[in-house]
Amino acid sequence: MKRWLTTVLVFGLCSAAVRADVTIVQTTTVEGGMAAMAGGGMSPKMTARVKGMKMRNDVEVGSNLMSTILT
């Protein structure tokens, strides 16, 4: 009985961590002919933020910023 209760308690604590807020940042580097045509400075930075069932994506390329919100 104690083992079963301990197992359920550990499972409950571990599954609580899964519901945490998440932030993912991704940076891409563009090199070669494509970067030369674009004039350099083309390194897109993408940030995804998740909180509960909501998500926000930010894409930053140079001085341009685009945001998307999903609910």
C-alpha positions, -999 to +999 in steps of 0.1 A: +000+000+000+028+024+008+046+017-025+014+024-044+008+057-025+044+068-031+042+060-068+010+080-072+025+109-052+057+110-073+036+108-105+015+137-094+045+159-086+062+151-119+031+158-140+028+192-123+061+202-138+048+195-173+022+223-170+049+249-166+052+280-188+076+275-217+097+300-237+116+288-268+141+311-286+155+301-320+181+321-340+189+313-376+220+325-394+218+330-432+251+328-451+263+327-487+247+341-518+213+346-501+229+368-474+248+388-500+217+395-520+198+406-489+225+430-478+236+413-447+220+415-412+195+388-420+194+367-389+158+359-380+151+354-343+120+335-334+105+334-299+076+312-289+060+316-255+034+291-242+013+297-211-015+272-205-035+268-237-022+302-252+008+307-274+026+338-287+051+338-316+074+367-322+096+368-353+122+395-355+142+401-388+164+431-387+142+460-375+109+443-385+089+425-358+058+403-364+038+388-336+011+360-337-012+351-307-030+318-306-057+312-280 
